[in-house]
C-alpha cells in the first residue's frame, strides 16, 4: 500500500506534467496560427460542416472559461455559457483571435495551478455528471488535443507548401 506522502508526491507530479502538456499544446496551436499571415484565412473552413481556426478557438476558449471558472464548486457547464454562439464567425483578426484564445487559457491554467494533490479525487460536475478532478483533467486533455490537432491541420492546409513543420520534418532523423 502506498503511503500518503507517495500519493501526494504522485498527485503533485501528475499536476505538473499535465500543466506542462497543456502548455505544449497551447504553444503548438500558436505556432501554427503564427504561420498564417492573412487574417481572413483564420475564418476559412475546409467544408460547410467544418469549423475554421477562429471558430475552434472561440469554442475551446468558451469551454475553458465555463469548465474552469469556480471549477471545484460549480458545474462545469455554466448557465451563462452561450455554446452555440461559439460556432458563429465573429473573430476578424489574429489579434482578436489571440485575445479570445489567451482569455480561455488564462482561466484554465490559473485553475489548474491552484489544484493540490488532495484535490484529484474530489468530485466535480460537468453537465450534472460526476467526475473526479483527475477524470475532468483527462477529459479536457482529450478535448483540447482533439481541437488543437484540428487547428494545426487546418493551418497546414491553408499554408500548403509554405507550411513550416512543428515537429521533426519527414525523412529527417
VEXLOSE-553859 format. One record per residue (C-alpha): residue number from 0; residue in one letter; x, y, z. Coordinates in Angstrom, 3 decimals. Example, Ala and Ser with C-alpha at 12.3 -4.5 7.8 and 13.67 -1.06 7.14 Angstrom:
<vexkes>
resi = 0 | resn = a | u = 12.300 | v = -4.500 | w = 7.800
resi = 1 | resn = s | u = 13.670 | v = -1.060 | w = 7.140
</vexkes>
This chain:
<vexkes>
resi = 0 | resn = x | u = 0.000 | v = 0.000 | w = 0.000
resi = 1 | resn = x | u = 1.284 | v = 3.436 | w = -0.975
resi = 2 | resn = x | u = 1.839 | v = 5.808 | w = 1.911
resi = 3 | resn = x | u = 0.150 | v = 9.263 | w = 1.860
resi = 4 | resn = x | u = 3.420 | v = 11.066 | w = 1.128
resi = 5 | resn = x | u = 3.983 | v = 8.978 | w = -2.014
resi = 6 | resn = x | u = 0.391 | v = 9.527 | w = -3.143
resi = 7 | resn = x | u = 0.704 | v = 13.271 | w = -2.622
resi = 8 | resn = x | u = 4.003 | v = 13.335 | w = -4.492
resi = 9 | resn = x | u = 2.430 | v = 11.354 | w = -7.337
resi = 10 | resn = x | u = -0.506 | v = 13.760 | w = -7.457
resi = 11 | resn = x | u = 1.773 | v = 16.783 | w = -7.446
resi = 12 | resn = x | u = 3.885 | v = 15.247 | w = -10.196
resi = 13 | resn = x | u = 0.756 | v = 14.455 | w = -12.230
resi = 14 | resn = x | u = -0.434 | v = 18.056 | w = -11.975
resi = 15 | resn = x | u = 2.985 | v = 19.381 | w = -13.022
resi = 16 | resn = x | u = 3.116 | v = 17.007 | w = -16.003
resi = 17 | resn = x | u = -0.463 | v = 17.787 | w = -17.044
resi = 18 | resn = x | u = 0.139 | v = 21.543 | w = -16.896
resi = 19 | resn = x | u = 3.316 | v = 21.095 | w = -18.930
resi = 20 | resn = x | u = 1.488 | v = 19.054 | w = -21.589
resi = 21 | resn = x | u = -1.333 | v = 21.592 | w = -21.813
resi = 22 | resn = x | u = 1.210 | v = 24.406 | w = -22.255
resi = 23 | resn = x | u = 2.888 | v = 22.412 | w = -25.047
resi = 24 | resn = x | u = -0.475 | v = 22.013 | w = -26.795
resi = 25 | resn = x | u = -1.129 | v = 25.743 | w = -26.477
resi = 26 | resn = x | u = 2.274 | v = 26.578 | w = -27.959
resi = 27 | resn = x | u = 1.791 | v = 24.164 | w = -30.868
resi = 28 | resn = x | u = -1.502 | v = 25.798 | w = -31.828
resi = 29 | resn = x | u = 0.039 | v = 29.248 | w = -31.503
resi = 30 | resn = x | u = 2.967 | v = 28.279 | w = -33.752
resi = 31 | resn = x | u = 0.517 | v = 27.003 | w = -36.355
resi = 32 | resn = x | u = -1.602 | v = 30.178 | w = -36.209
resi = 33 | resn = x | u = 1.529 | v = 32.361 | w = -36.407
resi = 34 | resn = x | u = 2.251 | v = 30.934 | w = -39.858
resi = 35 | resn = x | u = -0.984 | v = 32.356 | w = -41.268
resi = 36 | resn = x | u = -0.268 | v = 35.900 | w = -42.472
resi = 37 | resn = x | u = -3.719 | v = 36.685 | w = -43.898
resi = 38 | resn = x | u = -6.231 | v = 37.260 | w = -41.073
resi = 39 | resn = x | u = -9.127 | v = 36.339 | w = -43.378
resi = 40 | resn = x | u = -7.731 | v = 32.809 | w = -43.695
resi = 41 | resn = x | u = -8.325 | v = 32.259 | w = -39.968
resi = 42 | resn = x | u = -12.041 | v = 32.082 | w = -40.858
resi = 43 | resn = x | u = -11.555 | v = 29.621 | w = -43.723
resi = 44 | resn = x | u = -13.098 | v = 26.167 | w = -43.236
resi = 45 | resn = x | u = -12.469 | v = 23.132 | w = -45.448
resi = 46 | resn = x | u = -16.202 | v = 22.441 | w = -45.816
resi = 47 | resn = x | u = -19.647 | v = 23.717 | w = -44.908
resi = 48 | resn = x | u = -19.925 | v = 21.430 | w = -41.875
resi = 49 | resn = x | u = -16.335 | v = 22.107 | w = -40.792
resi = 50 | resn = x | u = -15.080 | v = 24.741 | w = -38.400
resi = 51 | resn = x | u = -12.451 | v = 27.382 | w = -39.072
resi = 52 | resn = x | u = -9.492 | v = 28.053 | w = -36.816
resi = 53 | resn = x | u = -11.341 | v = 31.119 | w = -35.482
resi = 54 | resn = x | u = -14.420 | v = 29.047 | w = -34.595
resi = 55 | resn = x | u = -12.355 | v = 26.339 | w = -32.922
resi = 56 | resn = x | u = -10.522 | v = 28.966 | w = -30.873
resi = 57 | resn = x | u = -13.828 | v = 30.507 | w = -29.720
resi = 58 | resn = x | u = -15.172 | v = 27.080 | w = -28.788
resi = 59 | resn = x | u = -12.068 | v = 25.971 | w = -26.881
resi = 60 | resn = x | u = -11.893 | v = 29.284 | w = -25.041
resi = 61 | resn = x | u = -15.600 | v = 29.185 | w = -24.182
resi = 62 | resn = x | u = -15.218 | v = 25.641 | w = -22.913
resi = 63 | resn = x | u = -12.219 | v = 26.575 | w = -20.768
resi = 64 | resn = x | u = -13.941 | v = 29.566 | w = -19.227
resi = 65 | resn = x | u = -17.095 | v = 27.592 | w = -18.464
resi = 66 | resn = x | u = -15.415 | v = 24.453 | w = -17.177
resi = 67 | resn = x | u = -12.673 | v = 26.078 | w = -15.130
resi = 68 | resn = x | u = -14.401 | v = 29.083 | w = -13.554
resi = 69 | resn = x | u = -15.135 | v = 28.041 | w = -9.957
resi = 70 | resn = x | u = -14.025 | v = 24.574 | w = -11.028
resi = 71 | resn = x | u = -14.273 | v = 22.790 | w = -7.679
resi = 72 | resn = x | u = -17.561 | v = 24.348 | w = -6.603
resi = 73 | resn = x | u = -19.871 | v = 24.747 | w = -9.619
resi = 74 | resn = x | u = -20.987 | v = 22.637 | w = -12.568
resi = 75 | resn = x | u = -18.589 | v = 22.984 | w = -15.492
resi = 76 | resn = x | u = -21.405 | v = 23.784 | w = -17.894
resi = 77 | resn = x | u = -22.304 | v = 27.265 | w = -16.674
resi = 78 | resn = x | u = -25.789 | v = 28.662 | w = -17.226
resi = 79 | resn = x | u = -24.260 | v = 31.803 | w = -18.735
resi = 80 | resn = x | u = -22.296 | v = 29.942 | w = -21.394
resi = 81 | resn = x | u = -23.615 | v = 30.563 | w = -24.906
resi = 82 | resn = x | u = -22.132 | v = 27.475 | w = -26.554
resi = 83 | resn = x | u = -23.971 | v = 27.886 | w = -29.855
resi = 84 | resn = x | u = -22.518 | v = 31.388 | w = -30.243
resi = 85 | resn = x | u = -19.043 | v = 29.863 | w = -30.088
resi = 86 | resn = x | u = -19.732 | v = 28.453 | w = -33.547
resi = 87 | resn = x | u = -20.529 | v = 31.824 | w = -35.121
resi = 88 | resn = x | u = -17.794 | v = 33.634 | w = -37.009
resi = 89 | resn = x | u = -17.163 | v = 36.869 | w = -35.130
resi = 90 | resn = x | u = -13.361 | v = 36.961 | w = -34.916
resi = 91 | resn = x | u = -11.963 | v = 39.288 | w = -37.580
resi = 92 | resn = x | u = -8.239 | v = 39.496 | w = -36.811
resi = 93 | resn = x | u = -5.379 | v = 37.473 | w = -35.437
resi = 94 | resn = x | u = -5.175 | v = 39.978 | w = -32.593
resi = 95 | resn = x | u = -8.818 | v = 39.298 | w = -31.638
resi = 96 | resn = x | u = -8.270 | v = 35.564 | w = -32.030
resi = 97 | resn = x | u = -5.277 | v = 35.569 | w = -29.689
resi = 98 | resn = x | u = -7.158 | v = 37.683 | w = -27.159
resi = 99 | resn = x | u = -10.032 | v = 35.164 | w = -27.060
resi = 100 | resn = x | u = -7.547 | v = 32.274 | w = -27.001
resi = 101 | resn = x | u = -5.492 | v = 33.690 | w = -24.139
resi = 102 | resn = x | u = -8.547 | v = 34.576 | w = -22.059
resi = 103 | resn = x | u = -9.595 | v = 30.924 | w = -22.019
resi = 104 | resn = x | u = -6.094 | v = 29.656 | w = -21.353
resi = 105 | resn = x | u = -5.596 | v = 32.155 | w = -18.524
resi = 106 | resn = x | u = -8.724 | v = 30.907 | w = -16.731
resi = 107 | resn = x | u = -7.828 | v = 27.274 | w = -17.361
resi = 108 | resn = x | u = -4.158 | v = 27.403 | w = -16.367
resi = 109 | resn = x | u = -4.910 | v = 29.501 | w = -13.284
resi = 110 | resn = x | u = -7.463 | v = 26.937 | w = -12.093
resi = 111 | resn = x | u = -5.060 | v = 24.054 | w = -12.776
resi = 112 | resn = x | u = -2.218 | v = 25.791 | w = -10.950
resi = 113 | resn = x | u = -4.391 | v = 26.189 | w = -7.840
resi = 114 | resn = x | u = -5.144 | v = 22.462 | w = -7.602
resi = 115 | resn = x | u = -3.400 | v = 20.358 | w = -4.990
resi = 116 | resn = x | u = -2.683 | v = 16.658 | w = -4.959
resi = 117 | resn = x | u = -5.508 | v = 16.073 | w = -2.490
resi = 118 | resn = x | u = -7.989 | v = 17.650 | w = -4.949
resi = 119 | resn = x | u = -7.510 | v = 14.975 | w = -7.606
resi = 120 | resn = x | u = -10.025 | v = 12.553 | w = -6.123
resi = 121 | resn = x | u = -12.643 | v = 15.177 | w = -5.291
resi = 122 | resn = x | u = -15.865 | v = 15.088 | w = -7.280
resi = 123 | resn = x | u = -16.762 | v = 17.845 | w = -9.725
resi = 124 | resn = x | u = -19.695 | v = 18.041 | w = -12.105
resi = 125 | resn = x | u = -19.782 | v = 18.614 | w = -15.835
resi = 126 | resn = x | u = -23.275 | v = 18.809 | w = -17.272
resi = 127 | resn = x | u = -24.551 | v = 17.401 | w = -13.995
resi = 128 | resn = x | u = -22.408 | v = 14.268 | w = -14.402
resi = 129 | resn = x | u = -19.933 | v = 13.483 | w = -11.596
resi = 130 | resn = x | u = -16.226 | v = 13.235 | w = -12.423
resi = 131 | resn = x | u = -13.165 | v = 13.015 | w = -10.260
resi = 132 | resn = x | u = -10.922 | v = 16.040 | w = -10.732
resi = 133 | resn = x | u = -8.389 | v = 13.672 | w = -12.311
resi = 134 | resn = x | u = -11.051 | v = 12.481 | w = -14.757
resi = 135 | resn = x | u = -12.065 | v = 16.063 | w = -15.566
resi = 136 | resn = x | u = -8.451 | v = 16.986 | w = -16.342
resi = 137 | resn = x | u = -8.056 | v = 13.957 | w = -18.598
resi = 138 | resn = x | u = -11.374 | v = 14.743 | w = -20.291
resi = 139 | resn = x | u = -10.054 | v = 18.203 | w = -21.107
resi = 140 | resn = x | u = -6.703 | v = 16.818 | w = -22.279
resi = 141 | resn = x | u = -8.563 | v = 14.713 | w = -24.811
resi = 142 | resn = x | u = -10.924 | v = 17.513 | w = -25.839
resi = 143 | resn = x | u = -8.268 | v = 20.186 | w = -26.226
resi = 144 | resn = x | u = -5.843 | v = 17.842 | w = -28.010
resi = 145 | resn = x | u = -8.575 | v = 16.977 | w = -30.498
resi = 146 | resn = x | u = -9.288 | v = 20.620 | w = -31.305
resi = 147 | resn = x | u = -5.656 | v = 21.719 | w = -31.344
resi = 148 | resn = x | u = -4.977 | v = 18.921 | w = -33.824
resi = 149 | resn = x | u = -7.746 | v = 20.416 | w = -35.969
resi = 150 | resn = x | u = -6.214 | v = 23.896 | w = -35.717
resi = 151 | resn = x | u = -2.829 | v = 22.562 | w = -36.790
resi = 152 | resn = x | u = -4.270 | v = 20.536 | w = -39.656
resi = 153 | resn = x | u = -6.326 | v = 23.464 | w = -40.975
resi = 154 | resn = x | u = -3.286 | v = 25.760 | w = -40.732
resi = 155 | resn = x | u = -1.276 | v = 23.178 | w = -42.637
resi = 156 | resn = x | u = -3.957 | v = 23.028 | w = -45.357
resi = 157 | resn = x | u = -4.003 | v = 26.839 | w = -45.600
resi = 158 | resn = x | u = -0.226 | v = 27.098 | w = -45.800
resi = 159 | resn = x | u = 0.242 | v = 24.247 | w = -48.269
resi = 160 | resn = x | u = 3.855 | v = 24.093 | w = -49.444
resi = 161 | resn = x | u = 4.724 | v = 27.080 | w = -47.237
resi = 162 | resn = x | u = 3.977 | v = 25.091 | w = -44.065
resi = 163 | resn = x | u = 6.803 | v = 25.012 | w = -41.543
resi = 164 | resn = x | u = 6.601 | v = 21.765 | w = -39.605
resi = 165 | resn = x | u = 6.091 | v = 21.975 | w = -35.854
resi = 166 | resn = x | u = 7.887 | v = 18.697 | w = -35.188
resi = 167 | resn = x | u = 10.592 | v = 16.650 | w = -36.861
resi = 168 | resn = x | u = 10.282 | v = 17.067 | w = -40.649
resi = 169 | resn = x | u = 9.517 | v = 13.992 | w = -42.744
resi = 170 | resn = x | u = 12.525 | v = 11.997 | w = -43.843
resi = 171 | resn = x | u = 14.712 | v = 13.608 | w = -41.161
resi = 172 | resn = x | u = 16.121 | v = 11.741 | w = -38.202
</vexkes>
